[in-house]
């Protein structure tokens, strides 16, 4: 095994029965992790849902939409997911007293849009999770925290952050 350093591949030499195989594996240096500065003191709205409910919403919304609009409000519609796609506009509303909603904390009405292409990778964690925490902060940043139980019953969390695509004027 040979590694010449930064920018060079890891080279493996395998010998079996007089035959030498050279395998070069390209390496990649890690980048500094992004800091979204998402701290709990800036969280304005928080909802904890059963994951099945969010899976159902994503199956019913128009996924041809380029954006997902998220509205959280202390009054109706409380928690709303909206898409604007080829089939028209679709809205999925959750009442705050829904059986699927474990927690509803909303201090002010907030509507933000997020690129669907950035959110789609998070659906892999959603498929494995049993609960999801949806939080937004004062800047409109979105935090999705998925609670996943592995085969041994241990709990782990997958966190996903997304910045808003554009501001939406409150009406």
N, C-alpha and C positions, 0 to 999 in steps of 0.2 A: 504494500500500500504506500502511495506517495502523494503528498500534497505540497505544492510549491508555494502556496500562500494566496493572498487576496487576488481574485480575478482568474485564478487557475483552476482547472478541474481536479477532482480527486481521482487519482488513477489507481486501479486495482489490477494486479497481475495474478492471474490464476493459472496454476500449472497442474495438469493431470495427465499422466501417462506420456510425458514428453511433449505434450502440446501446451503452448502458452497462450492464454487468452488475455488480451488487454481490454479493460473496461474503463472508460472515462466518464465520470459523472460530473456534469456542470454544477458548480456551487453558486450560492446566492447569499450575499451578505444581508443580514436583517436591517430593515430601516427602523428609525426611531418610531416607537408606537405613537399614534395620534392621541392627543389629549383633547377631548371634547369639552373639558371643564364642566362636566355635567354633575353638579353636586346637589345633594338633597335639599339644601336650603333654598335653591332657586326653582324647585319643582312647584309648578302652579296647579297641575291637575294630575290625578293618578287614578287608574282603574285596574282592578285585578279581576280577570275573567277566567272561566273554565276554557281551556284551549279548544274544546270541541265547538264552542260557540263562535270563536274567531275563524276556525276552519270552515264552518258552515257559511259565514259571511263571505270569505274569500271565494267560495265555490259559487255563490250567488251574484257577486259583483261582476261587472264587465271588465275582464282582465285585458281587454284591448286598450283600455285607458292608459295614457302615459303617466297619469298622476293619481294618487290616492289622497283625497281630502279628508282630514280628520277634524271633527268638531267635538269639543268637550265643553259642556255648559252646566251651570247650576240649575238651569231651567230647561224645559223641553227644547231640543231633542236629547239632552243629556249627553249621550255618547253616540256619535253618528260617523259612519264610514261612507264615503261617496266616491263614485267613479264617473267619468265622462268619456265614454268610448263609442265605438261604432254602432252599438245597439241603443245608444241614447244614454241618459243619465240614470244612475242607479244609486239608491240610498239604503243603508242598512242601519236601523236604529235599535239601540238598547235602552230600555227603561232602567232607571237607576235602581229599581227594586226587583229586577229580573233575578230568577233563580241562578242564572249563569254568571251573575255579577257578584263577586265575593266582597269587593270594596269599591266604593265610589267616593272620591274626594275631589271636589272641584271648587276652586276659589273664584274663578272668573271665566267668562266665555272666551274660548280660544279656538280659532279655525286656522289650520295650516295645511299646506299641500306638500306632498313628498313624491319624488320620482318613483314610479312603480318599479322601474328597472333596478333601483337601489334596494327596494324592499323585498323583491322576489327571492333573493338568496336566503332571507331570514325564514321563509316558509319551510325550509328543511328542518330547522329547529322546532318550528311550530308543530310539524307532523309528529315529532317525538315527545312533545311536552304534554303536561297535564294541566298546567296553569300558565297564564301570561300576565305580566304586569306591564301596563301601557302608561308611560309618564311623559309629560311635556314640561319644559322649563320656560322661563320668561322670554327666551330668545326664539322659542318654537322648536327647539331641538327635541327629537323623539327618542325615547329610550324604550326598547322592548326587552323585557327580561323573561326568559322562558325557564320554567321549572321542569326539569327532566329527571325521571327516576330510571336508574339503570336496572339491569336484570337482577342485581343483588339487593335492590331496594334502596340503594344509596341515592341521595339527592344531589344534583349538580345544577348549575345555572348557566345559561347561554345568554349573553347580553349583546344587544345589537343597537347601534346608535345611527341616527340619520338626521342630517340638517334639513331644514325646510327648503323647498324649491322656490317658493315665491310667497309673498305676503298676500293675505286675503283681507279685504276691507270688511270690518264688522258692520252689519246693517242694523 
